[in-house]
Amino acid sequence: MRASEPSATAVLLLAVGVLLALAVLSTRATRRAGLPVALVFLVVGLAAGRQLTGLGLDDYRLAYRLGTVALVLILFDGGLNTPASALARGARPAAVLASIGVAATAVLVAVAARACGLAWPQAFLLGAVVSSTDAAAVFSMLRSSGLQLKKRVAVTLELESGLNDPVAVILTTALAGALSNAEPLRWQMFVIGIPFHITVGAGAGLALGYGARWLLARARLSVAGLYPVLSVAVALLAFAVPSLLRGSGLLAVYLAAFVLGNGPLPYRTGLLRVHDAAAWFGQVGMFLILGLLVRPADLVGVAGAGVGIGLWLALVARPLAVALCLLPFRYPAREIAFVGWAGLRGAVPIVLALYPVVVGVGGSRAVFTIVFFIAVLNALVPGATLGWVTRRMGLESQAPPAPHAVLEITSTQVLASEVMAFYIHPASAVCGSAIADLPFPEGAAALLIVRGQELVAPKGATVLASGDHVYVFSHPEDKALVHLLFGREEQE
């Protein structure tokens, strides 16, 4: 007998709540083991699997739509947190990796897939699906290891992952469209289609980003909680508008968020926190859905191909494609090797693997199931070793540790003055000096010192010690003098 409302909805929410809680609570154990958090959600979804088909999670079209929303939230968060200095520093190598590197990875994976028994159309489709990377997966693994990457490598990985999704999407949709309609692939799809797709997406993203920046600065919303609602609306519009114009919605989302994040924003701290949580929810949600959609019986039939292709991608295809792309930029060999090793796959391949199933491509369910093996192997082989590899290659950043407490000023308006955070190194000019002896500008003052696990109120006799995190209030005209005293800000 079918459950009536509200009982049916209560059962649905009970199951989803239990699954999410179990997965989140299990992440502490996986963090100790050095495994990606997303892998926990994948395993929990697989374990629940077929018992939950009544929840509607057996619907590939619904899963694809949910996945698209997840990608929008993930990319918007990435754009918000990408500083303009990073784009200027790493745009060229990242652009090559995001275009030529994606195409080269797709071809190399297709060769391995053909050797494992897939027909050429499905082999190239699989290559396109798993060709893009995900920086969120990389940096979540490094954070769990307590490590920070050196700036150049971190910027390259971050920008590549933000820019490489459009090419993977174009390759996947073009191949799936041709296969579902039994049409031959035409060179115009790539030679003309890709530049058009990227141009429209970039133009729409920049336009919407600057428009949203103007709107947020003048909206004067009475409730702070409405600002994240408006920014989510911007993210959804940034995807929808260029997509309807046959442009890259994902690129537009990333660029719109990049423009927003590098301008004055009201309620900035709250916006960043909300979008960080939304991105995590999208990332782990897609791995949970992948586990729920995969049929255990299907895993047996493609296990050999899935393991072989997954290892080929991690050990050969990705490192070789990265080496070909970065050699002209004179990256040191260890940095090239690390970027090749750190190409983790996140939510993007899961969503792209759903598209061929939705449009009815023959053999697409086998491709989707192989992506499951690739996601698992990618989490275990490069993923679980990232911390160790970072240390062995000497690519750990010497950036100061994060403070145990953070001082935030939250406002629904754009403020002229700001609070800056500084880390006191042993060689800092102010290290060992009393607050009263420092020549602060008239409009500046020390607000708080975070010393280990203690909060210290800065008074005249308070001496700044090595390892302190100092928060300083300053007017715009005094920032240069404050920087002269304390050096670079922590977030720079």
Beta strands, then each sheet from edge to edge (+ up, - down):
strand 1: 418-423
strand 2: 445-451
strand 3: 454-456
strand 4: 469-474
sheet 1: 1+ 4- 2+ 3-
end
